[in-house]
Amino acid sequence: MATVIVKISGNNQTRRWTSRADHLTFASIQKRVADNFQTPKFYLTYKDDEDDDINVSTDEELQEAVSLALKTEPAVLRLKLVEGLSPAAARPSPPTTSPPPAAPSAPDAAPQGGANAPPAPAELNPHVFFQNLADALPQVMSALPPPLQSILSQMELDTAASAAANAAANAASRGASSASGAAATGLGAAAHAARLASGLAAKASDAAAGAAAAAAARASDPEREGYHPNVTCDRSGMSPIVGLRYNLIGHDYDLCEAEFEKLSADLKPLYRAIHPVAFRRKAGAAAPPSDATGFHPGVTCDKSGMSPIVGIRYHLSGHDYDLCQV
């Protein structure tokens, strides 16, 4: 029967064991997490072949993750432990009873937002809030890499500024009772811009790590090639894609480098380049020389993602954590 290496990371530690694929159940995973991580409330996620975070909460979802792991060599199921309830579990259930009766109208009850309503906090005043937001944004921008600063200045920060201006104008027409709503609108726009900046920074870091891993693999053995397990070129049919993979941003559509080069200049900016995540010797390649740098089957660099690690492997003593030389 097929076996799979299971790695669960969380609470600054990682647990690893090997199991038969057909013996893995969500209940057994839950028990092992409860015994080893001492976390009463948690949920598990994994990265699928599209690099999306997928929640695991049932046996069916676990088997989907296992089947994906079995497509790689060696088969490694990497699960991430997240404390707290999953977003679905934390979301309140819709009411099953009849809606509550309308509140009785008391003759002395003050209308919402009327003269007796408490004043909005000063920091939620639209002018104060957006001024504070404008003062803080330069510090956030200065901490980002220059390419991200350029992208954000042309895209998401304009959106946040437009939302801020619209919210302030609407708040002025509706009065003090709308101050908190306007502030929430501006906060949501700012949070969206911050999430985009964080995501772009993470992708830039992943791209740099992938390039470093590919360079290290080529330097150690020119007959090795990088590839993308389980990813097929949607035009040429190359499977898996070897070398750079070009993904149509926001879509499940990938091209190999040869097909990408055939695109017109106006279409190429719609794609992002993704470096290989795994390496192997080229088909028909001669045996490596006796002094060639070796590699470590089944061991992945926990920083760059090189899999397997080529050349010298650096292991953090006492922990399931390894780095490639780069």
Secondary structure, 3 states (H helix, E strand, C coil): CCEEEEEEEECCEEEEEEEEHHHCCHHHHHHHHHHHHCCCCEEEEEECCCCCEEEECCHHHHHHHHHHHCCCCCCEEEEEEEECCCHHHHCCCCCCCCCCCCCCCCCCCCCCCCCCCCCCCHHHCHHHHHHHHHHHHHHHHHCCCHHHHHHHHHCHHHHHHHHHHHHHHHHHHHCHHHHHHHHHHHHHHHHHHHHHHHHHHHHHHHHHHHHHHHHHHHHHCCCEEEEECCCCCCCCCCCCEECCEEEECCCCCEEEHHHHHCCCCCCHHHEEEECCCEEEECCCCCCCCCCCCCEECCCCCCCCCCCCEECCEEECCCCCCEEECC
